[in-house]
Structure formats: structure tokens, C-alpha cells
Amino acid sequence: MLKIKKRKPNRSRGGDIGIYLLLIFVGIFMAIPLIYAIVSAFKPLDEIFLYPPRFFVSHPTFANFQDLLNVMSDSWVPFTRYVFNTVLITLVGTLGHLIFASMAAYVLAKYDFPGGKTFFSLCVTALLFNQWVTAIPNYLVMTRLGWVDTYLALIIPAFAAPMGLFLMKQFMEQIPDSLIEAARIDGAKQGRIFVRIVMPNVKPAWLTLTIFSVVQLWNLTGTSYIYTEELKMLPYALQQILLGGVARAGVSAAATMIVMMVPILIFLFAESNVIETMASSGIKE
């Protein structure tokens, strides 16, 4: 039997150790702000203003979280309402973005039709403009549609974010046409091909897109389109806490931790899958 020798990288054991040490150092350096934000949420008020500042907490307490609940309970809009608004917009916006971006990318990647390349070029051009550049046109469009001060003003634009279409199309182009043709010969319909063959093969792409979409929507304040207090989102409510000054420094630390934990947990859940290679990578045309 023919034995295949694995190709070893062209570096010494000392080089491997050096690379690992460098990666560990960079990882610790990048984790310091995150760890400090989490630790600060459990610091009593006297330790937050201690000088020189102390990185770790000496007397951890949950008083900051209790004070956060007390502050939000005094508001005439319940804290759970802000959480509900943020969760609803994040879930619906992310799901819609994945569905529309994946379906449009599949058509653009695997079908040749008039105007397809022009449409994709417009999508790539749209990546050059951030939300601040398009804020006024978006507001005028939402006003004409009557969506101002509704959930739709935040959800519908999330469906059409150009990053999703660009990312999904680049991955779907790597799926061999022979794989799709084989499914058609076996009698599979377009919907079945898309759900059972295409989407599993681009799993790293849509998991990565999920992370990007959740982070963007979770951190929206929505104040440009939402004016009714019952419809506003969690980051807006926490911003009001931050305006409370020195007396609410501990509450602000607890609120910051709550806001940032959701995107972090989602990333940790999807991180192992993002680095997966596509199942079709070994198939050649």
C-alpha cells in the first residue's frame, strides 16, 4: 500500500514555540479589555474609583446588577420591554437577512441571466457607503412607506444589507456545478437542492454572517426611526443609565457587561463551525 507522507512546515521546533508564544501573548492582550469590563461589573463603588486603579476585584458583589434592576424598575417602561424589543428585532432581522441574502446569492452564483452582473456590481458598490452616509435617504424612504416609529424601520433594512449577499455569493460560487446537476438528475427540486445541498456546504458563511448581523442589530439604539418609548431598544435604555453620572458608575459597568455578553456568547457558539472547510472542497470539476 502506498504511504502518503504528511508535509511538514518548513520551520524548526523553536519556530513553532515562538509562534505559539506570540499567539498566546496577542490573545491575552486582546482579552484584557473584555476581562476588565466583566470584572468591573462586580466591583463595589469604592473599588471602581480606587486610585491607582486595581485590575481585579477584591470584594466582588452583585449590588451593581441589583441597582440596575432597581433603576430600570423605576422607569415607566419596564426593563423587560426594552429587552423584548431588542431580541425581536435582532432575531427577525438576522433570520430575514440570512434567508434573503442566501436565496439571492444562489441565483447570482449559479444562474446566468441578463442584468445579474450589473446587480451584483451595485451590491458591491453599496458596501462603500456606511449607515451615516445613507441615513437621510433611508429616513425619507421610511417616511414615505409609513414605517417610521415601527419595528419595520429597523427590520426591513437589515434584510437588504449588502454584506450578506456579497459573502454568500463568494462561497456559493465554490460549490461545483456538477454537485447541483447530480441532484437535479436524481429528481431534486430547486428548493430541496437549496436547503439540503447548497446551505450545508456554505455553513461557515452563514454562521459568520449570523455573527455580523447579530452584533450590528443588538447594538442598535433605533433613535433615528423610533420615537415611542415602548418601542425603543435596550442599548438606548442603557445609554440613559450612563448619563446618570458618577453615582451610577457601578450600574453602568453592569449594563455594559449585559450588552456585550450576548454577541460574545453567540460568537463562542459559532466559532468552531466558522472555521470548518466546506464539504464540497474536495470535489473537482
C-alpha positions as CSV (number, residue, x, y, z in Angstrom):
1,M,0.0,0.0,0.0
2,L,1.3,3.5,-0.9
3,K,2.0,5.5,2.1
4,I,1.4,9.2,1.9
5,K,3.8,11.3,3.9
6,K,2.4,14.4,5.5
7,R,4.1,17.6,4.5
8,K,5.7,19.3,7.5
9,P,6.0,23.1,7.7
10,N,9.4,24.4,6.9
11,R,10.4,25.6,10.4
12,S,12.1,24.3,13.5
13,R,10.6,23.3,16.8
14,G,11.9,26.6,18.2
15,G,10.0,28.4,15.5
16,D,6.8,26.6,16.5
17,I,7.3,27.5,20.1
18,G,7.9,31.1,19.2
19,I,4.7,31.3,17.1
20,Y,2.7,29.8,19.9
21,L,4.1,32.2,22.5
22,L,3.4,35.1,20.2
23,L,-0.2,34.0,19.6
24,I,-0.7,33.5,23.4
25,F,0.6,37.0,24.1
26,V,-1.6,38.6,21.4
27,G,-4.6,36.6,22.7
28,I,-4.1,37.7,26.3
29,F,-3.5,41.3,25.1
30,M,-6.8,41.3,23.2
31,A,-8.7,39.7,26.1
32,I,-7.6,42.3,28.7
33,P,-10.4,44.9,27.9
34,L,-13.0,42.2,27.9
35,I,-11.9,40.7,31.2
36,Y,-11.6,44.2,32.8
37,A,-15.2,45.0,31.7
38,I,-16.5,41.8,33.3
39,V,-14.5,42.3,36.5
40,S,-15.7,45.9,36.8
41,A,-19.3,44.8,36.8
42,F,-18.7,43.0,40.1
43,K,-16.7,45.8,41.8
44,P,-18.2,47.9,44.6
45,L,-18.3,51.6,44.0
46,D,-15.3,52.3,46.2
47,E,-13.1,49.9,44.1
48,I,-14.3,51.4,40.8
49,F,-12.9,54.8,41.8
50,L,-9.8,53.5,43.6
51,Y,-6.5,55.2,42.5
52,P,-4.3,53.8,41.3
53,P,-6.9,51.5,39.6
54,R,-7.0,47.9,40.5
55,F,-7.5,45.4,37.7
56,F,-9.1,42.5,39.7
57,V,-11.9,42.9,42.3
58,S,-11.1,42.4,46.0
59,H,-14.7,42.2,47.3
60,P,-16.9,41.0,44.5
61,T,-20.6,42.0,44.7
62,F,-23.8,41.6,42.8
63,A,-25.0,45.0,44.1
64,N,-24.5,46.7,40.7
65,F,-26.9,44.3,39.0
66,Q,-29.4,44.8,41.8
67,D,-29.1,48.5,41.4
68,L,-29.5,48.1,37.6
69,L,-32.8,46.3,38.2
70,N,-33.9,49.0,40.7
71,V,-33.1,51.8,38.3
72,M,-34.9,50.2,35.4
73,S,-37.9,49.3,37.6
74,D,-38.4,52.9,38.4
75,S,-38.8,53.7,34.7
76,W,-42.4,53.9,33.4
77,V,-41.4,51.4,30.7
78,P,-40.4,48.0,32.1
79,F,-36.9,46.9,31.5
80,T,-38.2,43.6,30.0
81,R,-39.9,45.7,27.3
82,Y,-36.5,47.1,26.1
83,V,-35.1,43.5,26.1
84,F,-38.1,42.2,24.2
85,N,-37.7,44.9,21.5
86,T,-34.0,44.2,21.1
87,V,-34.4,40.4,21.0
88,L,-37.3,40.6,18.5
89,I,-35.5,43.0,16.1
90,T,-32.3,41.0,16.3
91,L,-33.9,37.6,15.7
92,V,-36.2,38.7,12.9
93,G,-33.6,40.9,11.2
94,T,-30.9,38.2,11.3
95,L,-33.2,35.5,10.1
96,G,-34.6,37.6,7.3
97,H,-31.1,38.7,6.3
98,L,-29.9,35.1,6.1
99,I,-32.9,34.0,4.0
100,F,-32.9,36.8,1.5
101,A,-29.1,37.0,1.2
102,S,-28.8,33.2,0.7
103,M,-31.6,33.0,-1.9
104,A,-30.3,36.0,-3.9
105,A,-26.7,34.8,-3.7
106,Y,-27.7,31.3,-5.0
107,V,-29.4,32.8,-8.1
108,L,-26.5,35.2,-8.8
109,A,-23.8,32.5,-8.3
110,K,-25.4,29.6,-10.2
111,Y,-27.6,31.2,-12.9
112,D,-26.6,33.4,-15.8
113,F,-29.4,35.9,-16.6
114,P,-29.4,39.5,-18.1
115,G,-28.6,42.1,-15.5
116,G,-27.2,39.7,-13.0
117,K,-23.6,41.0,-13.1
118,T,-24.8,44.6,-13.0
119,F,-27.0,43.9,-10.0
120,F,-24.0,42.3,-8.1
121,S,-21.8,45.3,-9.1
122,L,-24.4,47.6,-7.5
123,C,-24.3,45.4,-4.4
124,V,-20.5,45.7,-4.2
125,T,-20.7,49.4,-4.7
126,A,-23.2,49.7,-1.8
127,L,-20.5,48.3,0.5
128,L,-18.7,51.6,0.2
129,F,-21.4,53.5,2.0
130,N,-21.9,53.2,5.7
131,Q,-25.1,53.9,7.6
132,W,-24.3,57.5,8.3
133,V,-24.0,58.3,4.6
134,T,-27.4,56.8,3.8
135,A,-29.2,58.0,6.9
136,I,-31.1,60.8,5.2
137,P,-32.2,58.8,2.2
138,N,-33.2,55.9,4.4
139,Y,-35.3,58.2,6.6
140,L,-37.1,59.7,3.6
141,V,-37.9,56.2,2.3
142,M,-39.2,55.1,5.7
143,T,-41.3,58.2,5.9
144,R,-42.9,57.6,2.5
145,L,-43.7,54.0,3.4
146,G,-45.1,55.0,6.8
147,W,-42.7,52.8,8.7
148,V,-41.3,55.5,11.0
149,D,-41.8,54.7,14.7
150,T,-42.4,51.0,13.9
151,Y,-40.3,47.8,14.1
152,L,-40.3,47.7,10.3
153,A,-38.0,50.7,10.1
154,L,-35.2,48.6,11.6
155,I,-36.0,45.1,10.5
156,I,-36.6,45.6,6.7
157,P,-33.3,47.5,6.0
158,A,-31.5,44.6,7.8
159,F,-32.9,42.2,5.2
160,A,-31.1,44.1,2.4
161,A,-27.7,44.6,3.9
162,P,-25.2,44.1,1.0
163,M,-22.6,42.4,3.1
164,G,-24.7,39.2,3.3
165,L,-25.3,38.9,-0.4
166,F,-21.6,39.5,-1.2
167,L,-20.4,37.0,1.4
168,M,-22.8,34.2,0.5
169,K,-22.3,34.6,-3.3
170,Q,-18.5,34.3,-2.9
171,F,-19.0,31.0,-1.0
172,M,-21.7,29.6,-3.3
173,E,-19.5,30.1,-6.4
174,Q,-17.1,27.5,-4.9
175,I,-19.8,24.8,-4.9
176,P,-19.2,22.6,-8.0
177,D,-21.9,22.8,-10.6
178,S,-21.6,19.0,-11.0
179,L,-22.9,18.6,-7.5
180,I,-26.0,20.5,-8.2
181,E,-26.5,18.9,-11.6
182,A,-26.3,15.4,-9.9
183,A,-29.0,16.4,-7.5
184,R,-31.2,17.6,-10.5
185,I,-30.7,14.3,-12.3
186,D,-31.8,12.5,-9.1
187,G,-35.0,14.4,-9.3
188,A,-34.4,17.0,-6.6
189,K,-36.3,20.3,-6.9
190,Q,-34.8,23.7,-6.6
191,G,-36.0,24.1,-3.0
192,R,-34.6,20.8,-1.9
193,I,-31.3,21.5,-3.6
194,F,-31.0,24.8,-1.9
195,V,-31.9,23.6,1.6
196,R,-30.2,20.1,1.6
197,I,-27.1,20.7,-0.6
198,V,-26.3,24.4,-1.0
199,M,-26.9,25.7,2.5
200,P,-24.9,22.9,4.3
201,N,-22.0,23.5,2.0
202,V,-21.8,27.2,2.9
203,K,-22.3,26.7,6.6
204,P,-19.2,28.7,7.6
205,A,-20.5,31.6,5.5
206,W,-24.0,31.9,7.0
207,L,-22.7,31.3,10.6
208,T,-20.2,34.1,10.1
209,L,-23.0,36.3,8.6
210,T,-25.1,35.5,11.7
211,I,-22.4,36.8,14.0
212,F,-22.1,40.0,12.0
213,S,-25.8,40.6,11.8
214,V,-26.5,39.9,15.5
215,V,-23.7,42.2,16.6
216,Q,-25.0,45.0,14.4
217,L,-28.6,44.7,15.3
218,W,-28.0,44.0,19.0
219,N,-26.2,47.3,19.4
220,L,-28.8,49.5,17.5
221,T,-30.4,52.2,19.5
222,G,-33.0,52.9,16.9
223,T,-33.4,56.5,17.9
224,S,-33.3,57.7,14.3
225,Y,-36.6,56.0,13.5
226,I,-38.2,55.0,16.8
227,Y,-39.7,57.7,19.0
228,T,-42.3,55.8,21.1
229,E,-40.6,54.8,24.4
230,E,-42.3,51.4,24.4
231,L,-40.6,50.5,21.1
232,K,-37.1,51.6,21.9
233,M,-34.2,49.1,22.3
234,L,-32.0,48.0,25.1
235,P,-28.9,50.0,24.2
236,Y,-30.9,53.2,24.3
237,A,-32.1,52.4,27.8
238,L,-28.6,51.6,28.9
239,Q,-27.4,54.9,27.4
240,Q,-29.8,56.7,29.7
241,I,-28.2,54.9,32.7
242,L,-24.8,56.0,31.6
243,L,-25.9,59.6,31.7
244,G,-26.6,59.2,35.4
245,G,-23.0,60.3,36.3
246,V,-20.6,59.1,39.0
247,A,-23.3,57.7,41.2
248,R,-24.3,55.2,38.6
249,A,-20.8,54.1,37.6
250,G,-21.4,50.6,39.0
251,V,-24.7,50.3,37.3
252,S,-23.1,51.4,34.1
253,A,-20.5,48.7,34.4
254,A,-23.2,46.0,34.9
255,A,-25.2,47.3,32.0
256,T,-22.1,47.3,29.7
257,M,-21.4,43.7,30.6
258,I,-25.0,42.6,29.8
259,V,-24.9,44.3,26.4
260,M,-21.7,42.8,25.3
261,M,-22.2,39.2,26.6
262,V,-24.9,38.3,24.0
263,P,-22.6,38.8,20.9
264,I,-19.8,37.1,22.7
265,L,-21.8,34.1,23.6
266,I,-23.1,33.8,20.0
267,F,-19.5,34.0,18.7
268,L,-18.3,31.3,21.1
269,F,-21.2,29.1,20.0
270,A,-20.5,29.5,16.2
271,E,-16.7,29.9,16.3
272,S,-15.9,26.2,15.9
273,N,-18.2,26.0,12.9
274,V,-16.9,29.1,11.2
275,I,-13.5,27.6,10.6
276,E,-14.9,24.4,9.0
277,T,-14.0,23.7,5.4
278,M,-16.8,23.3,3.0
279,A,-17.9,19.7,2.3
280,S,-17.5,20.2,-1.4
281,S,-13.9,21.4,-1.2
282,G,-12.6,18.0,-2.4
283,I,-14.8,17.8,-5.5
284,K,-13.1,19.0,-8.7
285,E,-14.8,20.0,-11.9
